[in-house]
Amino acid sequence: MNKQIKELLQQMKETEAGGIKIYQTALTCVQNDDLKKEWQEYLAQTKHHHGVVQGLFATFKLQDEMTPGRQVVKHIGESLIAAMEMAKKAGDAAGAELVACECVTLAETKDHQNWHLLGMVAEKATGDEKKALKLALDEVEDEEDEHLYHSKGWCRELWVKSLGMKAVLPPPEEEKHVKTAIGAARAEQARKTMM
């Protein structure tokens, strides 16, 4: 396994560990019951994803290493948590919920990219490495797609609501169970008919 694949796995482990803390903090900001339920589900899934990455570390006999890239991922995660805490302290519950949704979306963007890149690695891998990566991807990838596209939809609709316009809550991405970029684009287009 080459150095950069190991780096990707180090960053993935940090992203998942930070994601757990991000969802825990976001849940202290949430106002919408549907969003709360979704984030509780995503928190449980993120804990599982962290375990899947830990399993890859065991399979490939990798040690935790705080690489410069992993340090950056950790810093960004801690910054997202600090941003949510700052928003809560401002005393505007709806504003804090919106900040939390933005922070979740930013974290899920990195997380989604990690798993997508790991999928590209798996395509080129061979033997036992390919088998282990494919098993991990089969277990996690669809959930990561959902996390990103649904989070983006929630963020958009909470912003629409905050701007005084009619929002579609839960967002179309949620209602249509979107798991692809094309599906997300179609869901956003369909939101006008859902109002």
PyMOL commands that set and color helices and strands:
alter all, ss='L'
color gray80, all
select helices_A, chain A and resi 3-26+33-59+68-89+93-124+127-162+172-175+181-194
alter helices_A, ss='H'
color red, helices_A
deselect
rebuild
show_as cartoon
